[in-house]
Structure formats: C-alpha cells, structure tokens
Amino acid sequence: MHYDAWGFWGMHFFWWLFWIAAIVALFSLFTLVPRGRRRETPLEVLRRRYAAGEISSEEYDERKKKLDDDVRLRE
C-alpha cells in the first residue's frame, strides 16, 4: 500500500501542532492568569506580622505611626 507523503505527514504534523498548542494553552491558563489574588496593603502586612509574633508591640506601634504619617502626607 502506498501512502501519499503529504497526506500522511501533513495530518501527523498538524496533530502535533494541535497538542503542543493545547498543552501551552493549559499551562498558561493555570500559571499566567491571575487567580483574583489581591496584594496586601502595608498595614495588612504589619498586622499579620504582629499577630504572628514576628514583631514586638513597640515595633508595631512605631511602624504603624510611620504608615499613618505617610497616608496623611499623601492627602
């Protein structure tokens, strides 16, 4: 049986392209598309670190005062 070279390899080539495109599309869907996560504000980070015990009360108060001063300067 004789295969037409373009018919056999042409369809085979397009299937490879299809699967490569499908894999790239799935990869980008799961890695490049943001999942609705928002960034924490500096005050939220400070509160989280204080609640976790990473910083002391004095350090929390000092940093919170600096953040509040920055907010007032921007207004």
C-alpha beads as a LAMMPS data file, in Angstrom:
LAMMPS data file: protein, C-alpha beads

75 atoms
74 bonds

1 atom types
1 bond types

-500.0 500.0 xlo xhi
-500.0 500.0 ylo yhi
-500.0 500.0 zlo zhi

Masses

1 110.0

Atoms # bond

1 1 1 0.000 0.000 0.000
2 1 1 1.339 3.405 -0.972
3 1 1 0.911 6.435 1.284
4 1 1 0.770 9.869 -0.177
5 1 1 3.637 11.635 1.603
6 1 1 1.816 14.943 2.138
7 1 1 -1.428 13.318 3.291
8 1 1 0.203 11.141 5.944
9 1 1 2.869 13.535 7.237
10 1 1 0.693 16.590 6.781
11 1 1 -2.039 15.341 9.120
12 1 1 0.532 13.931 11.527
13 1 1 2.266 17.322 11.643
14 1 1 -0.987 19.181 12.323
15 1 1 -1.880 16.834 15.190
16 1 1 1.498 17.537 16.782
17 1 1 0.856 21.257 16.421
18 1 1 -2.614 20.838 17.949
19 1 1 -1.324 19.001 21.025
20 1 1 1.569 21.393 21.544
21 1 1 -0.835 24.352 21.328
22 1 1 -3.247 22.636 23.733
23 1 1 -0.501 21.999 26.292
24 1 1 0.773 25.576 26.030
25 1 1 -2.774 26.911 26.432
26 1 1 -3.411 24.812 29.537
27 1 1 -0.057 25.743 31.035
28 1 1 -0.670 29.456 30.507
29 1 1 -4.213 29.176 31.852
30 1 1 -3.001 27.735 35.135
31 1 1 0.157 29.791 35.575
32 1 1 -0.157 33.153 33.857
33 1 1 -3.772 34.079 34.585
34 1 1 -4.145 35.836 37.931
35 1 1 -6.446 33.997 40.275
36 1 1 -8.116 37.020 41.805
37 1 1 -5.494 37.427 44.497
38 1 1 -5.021 40.935 45.635
39 1 1 -1.882 42.315 47.166
40 1 1 -1.834 43.037 50.856
41 1 1 -1.573 46.650 51.892
42 1 1 1.424 47.580 54.054
43 1 1 -0.876 47.929 57.070
44 1 1 -2.300 44.434 56.494
45 1 1 1.234 43.016 56.293
46 1 1 2.136 44.812 59.522
47 1 1 -0.964 43.466 61.298
48 1 1 -0.299 39.928 60.054
49 1 1 3.329 40.036 61.224
50 1 1 2.274 41.410 64.622
51 1 1 -0.416 38.725 65.018
52 1 1 2.114 36.021 64.101
53 1 1 4.502 37.306 66.780
54 1 1 7.191 38.303 64.296
55 1 1 7.446 41.844 65.665
56 1 1 7.046 43.364 69.131
57 1 1 4.343 45.772 70.256
58 1 1 6.814 48.653 70.240
59 1 1 7.945 47.876 66.701
60 1 1 4.310 47.533 65.598
61 1 1 3.389 50.924 67.092
62 1 1 6.442 52.607 65.550
63 1 1 5.827 51.216 62.075
64 1 1 2.086 51.892 62.238
65 1 1 2.798 55.520 63.144
66 1 1 5.109 55.825 60.112
67 1 1 2.452 54.337 57.834
68 1 1 -0.203 56.685 59.236
69 1 1 2.144 59.673 58.719
70 1 1 2.725 58.614 55.100
71 1 1 -1.021 58.402 54.496
72 1 1 -1.548 61.892 55.949
73 1 1 1.234 63.330 53.781
74 1 1 -0.392 61.949 50.630
75 1 1 -3.755 63.518 51.412

Bonds

1 1 1 2
2 1 2 3
3 1 3 4
4 1 4 5
5 1 5 6
6 1 6 7
7 1 7 8
8 1 8 9
9 1 9 10
10 1 10 11
11 1 11 12
12 1 12 13
13 1 13 14
14 1 14 15
15 1 15 16
16 1 16 17
17 1 17 18
18 1 18 19
19 1 19 20
20 1 20 21
21 1 21 22
22 1 22 23
23 1 23 24
24 1 24 25
25 1 25 26
26 1 26 27
27 1 27 28
28 1 28 29
29 1 29 30
30 1 30 31
31 1 31 32
32 1 32 33
33 1 33 34
34 1 34 35
35 1 35 36
36 1 36 37
37 1 37 38
38 1 38 39
39 1 39 40
40 1 40 41
41 1 41 42
42 1 42 43
43 1 43 44
44 1 44 45
45 1 45 46
46 1 46 47
47 1 47 48
48 1 48 49
49 1 49 50
50 1 50 51
51 1 51 52
52 1 52 53
53 1 53 54
54 1 54 55
55 1 55 56
56 1 56 57
57 1 57 58
58 1 58 59
59 1 59 60
60 1 60 61
61 1 61 62
62 1 62 63
63 1 63 64
64 1 64 65
65 1 65 66
66 1 66 67
67 1 67 68
68 1 68 69
69 1 69 70
70 1 70 71
71 1 71 72
72 1 72 73
73 1 73 74
74 1 74 75
